[in-house]
């Protein structure tokens, strides 16, 4: 549903001949896009933006702590393992596009004003700081997701099942398609 909502974004309204059909699907699929819900309120946008960055920092820190403890031959706490076992699939699948949209949306500027924060002027000192922090978080997020996709997948080695997952290649392709679609549709304006 998240990828399906892109053709019905307001940036692509000019492509649709049947505007009533477009409006119906746009209204229906608007709720799958977090950025459309927080659009207009600068404070809400920045709270969501930095909460997302905080979530990424926490997951990266827990991953580093768990990796360090496993290298020292001590077993990490079971709570850390359970949190990451829940967070990894969510970040790589369900929350991937919303988090990516939030991190990319800081770069949406038109008429020197950010599209998501009405009071946030583009290319002043505060905006540049938000952009740098967002860019660094975006890089860490993409690296983390591709590490998750490559190392944390459920292997089903059943010879009789056509849906058995024996390799990670398909997950890499799907993650790349999601990333490419999200980034390319974000900068169409």
C-alpha positions as a Markdown table, in Angstrom:
| # | Residue | x | y | z |
|---|---|---|---|---|
| 1 | Unk | 0.0 | 0.0 | 0.0 |
| 2 | Unk | 2.8 | 2.4 | 0.8 |
| 3 | Unk | 4.4 | 2.1 | -2.7 |
| 4 | Unk | 0.9 | 2.1 | -4.3 |
| 5 | Unk | 0.2 | 5.6 | -2.8 |
| 6 | Unk | 2.9 | 7.3 | -4.8 |
| 7 | Unk | 1.0 | 7.6 | -8.1 |
| 8 | Unk | -1.8 | 9.3 | -6.2 |
| 9 | Unk | 0.4 | 11.9 | -4.6 |
| 10 | Unk | -0.5 | 15.5 | -5.2 |
| 11 | Unk | 2.6 | 16.0 | -7.3 |
| 12 | Unk | 1.2 | 13.7 | -9.9 |
| 13 | Unk | -2.3 | 15.1 | -10.2 |
| 14 | Unk | -1.6 | 16.6 | -13.6 |
| 15 | Unk | -1.1 | 13.0 | -15.0 |
| 16 | Unk | -4.6 | 11.9 | -14.3 |
| 17 | Unk | -7.4 | 12.5 | -16.7 |
| 18 | Unk | -10.1 | 11.3 | -14.4 |
| 19 | Unk | -9.7 | 13.6 | -11.4 |
| 20 | Unk | -12.6 | 12.1 | -9.4 |
| 21 | Unk | -10.9 | 8.7 | -9.5 |
| 22 | Unk | -7.6 | 10.4 | -8.6 |
| 23 | Unk | -9.2 | 12.3 | -5.6 |
| 24 | Unk | -10.8 | 9.1 | -4.4 |
| 25 | Unk | -7.6 | 7.1 | -4.3 |
| 26 | Unk | -5.6 | 10.0 | -3.0 |
| 27 | Unk | -8.0 | 10.4 | -0.1 |
| 28 | Unk | -8.0 | 6.7 | 0.6 |
| 29 | Unk | -4.2 | 6.3 | 0.4 |
| 30 | Unk | -3.2 | 9.5 | 2.2 |
| 31 | Unk | -3.2 | 7.8 | 5.5 |
| 32 | Unk | -0.4 | 5.4 | 4.4 |
| 33 | Unk | 1.9 | 8.4 | 4.1 |
| 34 | Unk | 3.1 | 9.9 | 7.5 |
| 35 | Unk | 4.4 | 13.0 | 5.9 |
| 36 | Unk | 1.0 | 14.0 | 4.6 |
| 37 | Unk | -0.5 | 13.7 | 8.1 |
| 38 | Unk | 2.1 | 16.0 | 9.7 |
| 39 | Unk | 2.2 | 18.5 | 6.8 |
| 40 | Unk | 1.7 | 22.1 | 7.8 |
| 41 | Unk | 2.8 | 22.2 | 11.4 |
| 42 | Unk | 6.5 | 23.0 | 11.7 |
| 43 | Unk | 6.7 | 21.9 | 15.4 |
| 44 | Unk | 4.9 | 18.5 | 14.7 |
| 45 | Unk | 7.1 | 18.0 | 11.7 |
| 46 | Unk | 10.4 | 18.6 | 13.6 |
| 47 | Unk | 9.2 | 16.5 | 16.6 |
| 48 | Unk | 8.5 | 13.6 | 14.2 |
| 49 | Unk | 11.7 | 14.2 | 12.3 |
| 50 | Unk | 13.9 | 14.1 | 15.4 |
| 51 | Unk | 12.0 | 11.3 | 17.0 |
| 52 | Unk | 12.7 | 9.2 | 13.9 |
| 53 | Unk | 16.4 | 10.1 | 14.1 |
| 54 | Unk | 16.4 | 9.2 | 17.8 |
| 55 | Unk | 14.8 | 5.8 | 17.0 |
| 56 | Unk | 17.6 | 5.2 | 14.4 |
| 57 | Unk | 20.3 | 6.1 | 16.9 |
| 58 | Unk | 18.9 | 3.8 | 19.5 |
| 59 | Unk | 18.7 | 0.9 | 17.1 |
| 60 | Unk | 22.2 | 1.5 | 15.8 |
| 61 | Unk | 23.5 | 1.8 | 19.4 |
| 62 | Unk | 21.8 | -1.4 | 20.5 |
| 63 | Unk | 23.2 | -3.2 | 17.4 |
| 64 | Unk | 26.7 | -1.9 | 18.2 |
| 65 | Unk | 26.5 | -3.0 | 21.9 |
| 66 | Unk | 25.2 | -6.4 | 20.9 |
| 67 | Unk | 28.0 | -6.8 | 18.3 |
| 68 | Unk | 30.6 | -5.7 | 20.8 |
| 69 | Unk | 29.4 | -8.2 | 23.4 |
| 70 | Unk | 29.3 | -11.0 | 20.9 |
| 71 | Unk | 32.9 | -10.3 | 19.8 |
| 72 | Unk | 34.0 | -10.4 | 23.4 |
| 73 | Unk | 32.4 | -13.9 | 23.7 |
| 74 | Unk | 29.8 | -12.9 | 26.1 |
| 75 | Unk | 26.1 | -13.2 | 25.4 |
| 76 | Unk | 24.3 | -9.9 | 25.2 |
| 77 | Unk | 21.2 | -9.4 | 27.4 |
| 78 | Unk | 18.1 | -11.2 | 26.2 |
| 79 | Unk | 16.2 | -7.9 | 26.3 |
| 80 | Unk | 18.5 | -6.4 | 23.8 |
| 81 | Unk | 18.2 | -9.4 | 21.5 |
| 82 | Unk | 14.4 | -9.3 | 21.8 |
| 83 | Unk | 14.2 | -5.6 | 21.1 |
| 84 | Unk | 16.3 | -6.0 | 18.0 |
| 85 | Unk | 14.5 | -9.1 | 16.9 |
| 86 | Unk | 11.3 | -7.0 | 16.8 |
| 87 | Unk | 12.8 | -3.8 | 15.5 |
| 88 | Unk | 14.8 | -5.3 | 12.6 |
| 89 | Unk | 11.9 | -6.7 | 10.6 |
| 90 | Unk | 9.8 | -3.6 | 11.3 |
| 91 | Unk | 12.5 | -1.2 | 10.1 |
| 92 | Unk | 13.2 | -3.3 | 7.0 |
| 93 | Unk | 9.6 | -3.8 | 6.0 |
| 94 | Unk | 6.7 | -1.9 | 7.6 |
| 95 | Unk | 8.4 | 1.3 | 8.7 |
| 96 | Unk | 11.0 | 1.5 | 5.9 |
| 97 | Unk | 9.1 | 3.8 | 3.5 |
| 98 | Unk | 7.6 | 6.1 | 6.2 |
| 99 | Unk | 11.0 | 6.6 | 7.9 |
| 100 | Unk | 12.6 | 7.2 | 4.5 |
| 101 | Unk | 9.9 | 9.7 | 3.6 |
| 102 | Unk | 10.4 | 11.6 | 6.9 |
| 103 | Unk | 14.2 | 11.7 | 6.4 |
| 104 | Unk | 13.9 | 12.8 | 2.8 |
| 105 | Unk | 11.1 | 15.4 | 3.4 |
| 106 | Unk | 13.5 | 17.8 | 5.0 |
| 107 | Unk | 14.9 | 18.5 | 1.5 |
| 108 | Unk | 11.5 | 19.5 | 0.0 |
| 109 | Unk | 11.6 | 23.2 | -0.7 |
| 110 | Unk | 9.5 | 25.4 | -2.9 |
| 111 | Unk | 9.5 | 29.1 | -3.0 |
| 112 | Unk | 12.2 | 29.1 | -0.3 |
| 113 | Unk | 9.9 | 27.4 | 2.3 |
| 114 | Unk | 9.9 | 23.8 | 3.3 |
| 115 | Unk | 6.7 | 22.0 | 2.1 |
| 116 | Unk | 6.2 | 20.2 | 5.5 |
| 117 | Unk | 7.1 | 23.0 | 7.9 |
| 118 | Unk | 5.2 | 26.2 | 7.1 |
| 119 | Unk | 7.5 | 28.4 | 9.2 |
| 120 | Unk | 10.8 | 26.7 | 8.1 |
| 121 | Unk | 12.6 | 28.8 | 5.5 |
| 122 | Unk | 15.0 | 26.9 | 3.3 |
| 123 | Unk | 18.7 | 27.6 | 3.2 |
| 124 | Unk | 19.1 | 29.5 | 6.4 |
| 125 | Unk | 21.3 | 28.3 | 9.3 |
| 126 | Unk | 18.7 | 26.3 | 11.1 |
| 127 | Unk | 17.5 | 24.6 | 7.9 |
| 128 | Unk | 21.1 | 23.7 | 6.9 |
| 129 | Unk | 21.7 | 22.1 | 10.3 |
| 130 | Unk | 18.4 | 20.1 | 10.0 |
| 131 | Unk | 19.5 | 19.0 | 6.5 |
| 132 | Unk | 22.9 | 17.9 | 7.6 |
| 133 | Unk | 21.5 | 15.9 | 10.5 |
| 134 | Unk | 18.9 | 14.4 | 8.3 |
| 135 | Unk | 21.4 | 13.5 | 5.6 |
| 136 | Unk | 23.6 | 11.7 | 8.2 |
| 137 | Unk | 20.6 | 9.9 | 9.7 |
| 138 | Unk | 19.5 | 8.9 | 6.2 |
| 139 | Unk | 22.9 | 7.4 | 5.4 |
| 140 | Unk | 23.0 | 5.5 | 8.7 |
| 141 | Unk | 19.4 | 4.3 | 8.1 |
| 142 | Unk | 20.1 | 3.0 | 4.6 |
| 143 | Unk | 23.3 | 1.2 | 5.8 |
| 144 | Unk | 21.4 | -0.2 | 8.8 |
| 145 | Unk | 18.5 | -1.4 | 6.6 |
| 146 | Unk | 20.8 | -3.0 | 4.0 |
| 147 | Unk | 22.7 | -4.7 | 6.8 |
| 148 | Unk | 19.4 | -6.0 | 8.3 |
| 149 | Unk | 18.3 | -7.2 | 4.9 |
| 150 | Unk | 21.5 | -9.0 | 4.2 |
| 151 | Unk | 22.0 | -10.6 | 7.6 |
| 152 | Unk | 18.6 | -11.0 | 9.3 |
| 153 | Unk | 16.2 | -13.0 | 7.2 |
| 154 | Unk | 14.1 | -16.0 | 7.9 |
| 155 | Unk | 15.5 | -18.9 | 5.9 |
| 156 | Unk | 13.0 | -21.4 | 4.8 |
| 157 | Unk | 14.8 | -24.3 | 3.2 |
| 158 | Unk | 11.8 | -26.4 | 2.1 |
| 159 | Unk | 12.3 | -28.1 | -1.2 |
| 160 | Unk | 8.5 | -28.5 | -1.8 |
| 161 | Unk | 7.4 | -25.0 | -1.2 |
| 162 | Unk | 7.7 | -22.5 | -4.1 |
| 163 | Unk | 7.6 | -19.6 | -1.6 |
| 164 | Unk | 10.7 | -20.9 | 0.4 |
| 165 | Unk | 13.3 | -18.3 | 0.9 |
| 166 | Unk | 16.8 | -19.7 | 0.3 |
| 167 | Unk | 18.7 | -16.5 | -0.3 |
| 168 | Unk | 18.7 | -12.8 | 0.4 |
| 169 | Unk | 18.8 | -11.6 | -3.2 |
| 170 | Unk | 15.1 | -10.9 | -3.5 |
| 171 | Unk | 15.1 | -8.9 | -0.3 |
| 172 | Unk | 17.9 | -6.8 | -1.6 |
| 173 | Unk | 16.1 | -6.1 | -4.9 |
| 174 | Unk | 12.9 | -5.2 | -3.0 |
| 175 | Unk | 14.8 | -2.9 | -0.7 |
| 176 | Unk | 16.5 | -1.2 | -3.7 |
| 177 | Unk | 13.1 | -0.8 | -5.5 |
| 178 | Unk | 11.6 | 0.8 | -2.4 |
| 179 | Unk | 14.5 | 3.1 | -2.0 |
| 180 | Unk | 14.6 | 4.2 | -5.6 |
| 181 | Unk | 10.9 | 4.7 | -5.8 |
| 182 | Unk | 10.7 | 6.7 | -2.6 |
| 183 | Unk | 13.7 | 9.0 | -3.5 |
| 184 | Unk | 12.7 | 9.5 | -7.1 |
| 185 | Unk | 9.0 | 10.2 | -6.3 |
| 186 | Unk | 10.1 | 12.6 | -3.6 |
| 187 | Unk | 12.0 | 14.9 | -5.9 |
| 188 | Unk | 9.6 | 15.0 | -8.9 |
| 189 | Unk | 8.2 | 18.5 | -8.1 |
